[in-house]
């Protein structure tokens, strides 16, 4: 009987250089989309998918992340004294009861594979999820991305990579997979290549920031050589798994926003602002006024 997915790893040690100077002292994962930081959206997705242990792989200048998920006695007392009970509830329920946060320091930024390897002592001999907070994924009215993948794991086992179809000219930005016949959005993984040139890409199915991995990935990570930039690539370790156990690509349902990119981040901010329960209507009015003003000025 296969073990259920209880743990999720969040690699959050990156420097976020594309958002400098905003990320000079503030973690990129703490950049807000309207009124919640990216890392909270990622944690909420994991918790809604049944995750009980959140494992954050952190680095220097990332103190704000554990502080965000920790109890804030002074703030909570102030909100209670002022009668701001809705805000108090929001702050107190960021991490619900029964969910544990673990923080592991990644001493050197040696790649995504190395960040995952740092979690081995906590993950143990269990399958687990990996979530990259940069990839914000919304599926209005349906199961979130990780919940979909957990459902696929429960049905098929193995390791599962979340994928989406990317523009052919952008294959050099992703790990690209080739798969057998896709059935109900799931295909057996045949090969995976890290950032191939468009002319050399085996498909346009790009791996995004959602994974379910078997514990065998740790041994694979220990037995690969550093790849591009001297980093330990998770893609290379997954490629080693292909001959050992079933691996799948799952084309999830939902809209992904690449919030590691400035334009993707702005798109997410606008679209989440438009559907915000408090601000959506007023924000939509503002955008209509702005468009009208620009049209007249143009």
N, C-alpha and C positions, 0 to 999 in steps of 0.2 A: 504494500500500500504506500503510495508516494506521499511524501511530506508536503504539508501545505505551505504556502508562502506567508511567512510571518515577519520577515525582516526586509528593510529597504536601505540601500546605501545611497547617500547623497554626496557626490564629490563636489565640495564647495571651497577648495583651496586655491582656485585659479586667481590670477591677478586682475582680470577684467580690463586689460590695457585698452581695448577698443572704446571704453567709456571714460577714459581719463579726461579731465582731472576729477570727475565725479567719484571715481573709484580709488582715488589716491589713499583715502583713509576710511572709506565706506565700502564694504563688500558689494560686489556687483549683484549678488543674490539678494541683497537687501534693497535694491532699487524697487520703488513701488510701482505697481500697476493700480492706479487710482488710490486706494487706501490700504492695500496689503502688499507686502514685499513678495518678490518672486518665490523665495524659498518657502513662504507660507502656503502659497498656492500648491507647490510641489508636495509639501507635507500633507495638506488636506486631501490631495488626490490619493496619496498612499494610504492614509487612514480610512478613507471611504472605500478603498479596495481591500480592507481587512488587515492592513499592516499593523503590527503591535510594537515593533522596535524600529526606531528611526536612527540610523547610524550616519553621522555627519563626519566627513573627512575634511578637516579644516586646516588652515595654515595661518601664517602671520596676519595680523590686522583683521582677523575674522571674529573677534570677541563679540561683535554685535549680534552674531547669529545665535550663540547660546543665550545671550542676554534676552533676545527676542522671545525665545521659547521658555525662558525661566519665569518664575513667579516674581512680580514687581509689587512688593508690599506697599511702598510709599504711594505709587500710582493708584493702586487699587483702593487704598484708604482715602485718597483725595477724591476719587470718582464717587465713592460711596458717600462721603461727607457732602458732596455737592449734589447728590441725588441723580447722578448720571448713570442710572442702573443699566441701561442698554449698552453703553460703552464699557461698563464694568464687566458685564457678561461676555462681551466680545473679547476682552483682554483675558479673562479667566479661562475661556474655553478654546484658546488657540491650540492647546494640546489636551485632549479629553482624558479622563481617568482611564487607566488600563493601558495607556500608550507610554512607552519609555523612550527617552532620548539618550543617545550615547555619542560622545565626541572623541574623535581620534585625530591626533596631530600628524599631518603629513609633513615631515621635516624638509623634504625637497620636492619641487614640482617636477616629477619624472614621468608625467603622462597619466592618462585616464586609467590605463591598465595598472599602473603602480598605485593609484588612489584606491582602486577596487581591492588590490592585494592587501592594502593596509587594514581592510575590514575583516580579514580571515579569522582572527582570534575571536571576534564577536559573532560572526556568521556561523562558524563551525561547519559541521557536515549537513548543511541544509540548503535547499534552493533558496534564492533570494532575488529581490528586485534591485535595479539600479535606475535612479531618476536624475536627470540633469535638469536643474531648475531653469536654465536658460531657455529650454523648450517648454513654453507654456501651451498646453493643449486643452481646448474647450470642446465639449460635445453636448450642446444644449439639448436637454430633454432625454438624454441617453446615458449609458454607463460611461464613466471616464476611461481614459486610455488604459491606465494600469489595470482597472477592474476588468476591462475586456481581455487583456492579456492573461490575467490570472484565470479567467474563465477558460481560455484556450489551454493554459497549462493544466488545469484540472482535467480537461478532456483528453489531452495528448501527451502530457509530460514533456521532458526535454528542456532545452534552452530556447527562448523565444526572443526575437528582436523586433521592436516596433519599427515599421518602415512606412514611407510615403513616396509617392511618385514626384520626382523633382524635375525641373527643366533639364533637358539633355546637356545644355551648355554649362550647367552647374554641378555636374557629377564630381568635379575635382574639389568640391567642398564637403563631400560626404564619404562614408564607407558605403560602397555599392554592392548589392547582393545579386546573385543569380539563383533562381529557384526553379523547382519543378512546377507542375501545373498547380495554379492557385485554386483552392476550393474553399468557398466561404471566407475569403480574404486570407487564408493560411496556405503557405507553401513550404515544402521541405527545402531547406537551405542546401545549395550545391557548392557555392563558393562565395567568398567575400573579399573585396579588394578595397584598400584604403585610398580614397581620393584619386581615382583614375582620371586620366584625360578623357574628354567626351568621346573621342574616336576609339578609345580602348575600353570604355565602360561596358560591362556585360549586360546592363539593363539601366533603367532610370529609377530603380527602387533604392532610395537612400535610407540609411539607418539614422534614426533620430534618437533623442535622449530617453528612451525607455527600453529596458532589458529585463528579462527574467533569465537567470543563469543558474546552472547546476553548480554544486560545490567543486566539481571537477575543474572548473575554470581556474581555481587557485594553482593547481599543479601545472596547468598549461601556462599560466603567467610566469611561473618560476622557471620554465624551460624554454622560453623564447628569448631571442636576442633583442636588444634595444633597436627600435626602428628609426623613423625620420626624427631628426632633432635630438637623437640620443634618448628618446622616450620609450617607455614600455607601452606598446599599443594594445588596447583591448581587442581591436580587430584581429591582430595576429594570433592572439590566444584563442579567439572564437574559431578561427580557421583551423587550429590544431584539434579542436573538439569535433570537427565534422566527421573524422574517421573513427571516432570513439563512441558517439552517442547521437541520438536524433537532435537536430537543431532546426528551427523553423523561423520564417519571416512572417510577420502578421501585419497586414495593411489596416491599421486601426481606423475607426470612424471618428471624425472630429476635425477641428481646425487647429493647425499648429502655428504658433507665432514664434519666430526665431528672435528671442529677446537678447541674444548675444550680439545682435546686429542693431544698429541705431534705428534703421527704418522699421525693422520688425518690432522693435520695442515701442516705437511711436504708434504703429498700427494697433498693437495690443492695447495701448493706453486709450486710444480713441474708441475702439470697439467695446472694450470693457466699460469705458465711461458711458457709452450710449445705452448699455443695458444695466447700468447701476440703478438699484431701486430708488435711491434718494436723488441722484443727480441726472439720470438718463434723459428725462423730458427737458429739463432746463439746458442741458448740454446740447441736445439736438436742436433746440431753438437757437442757441448761440451759433452753432455751425451753419445753420440756414442763414442767419443774419450775416455771418462772416462771408459766406459764399456770395450772397447778394451784393454785399459791399464791394467785394473783389471784382465781381462781374461789372458793376457800374464803373469802378476805377479803371478796369481793363478796357 
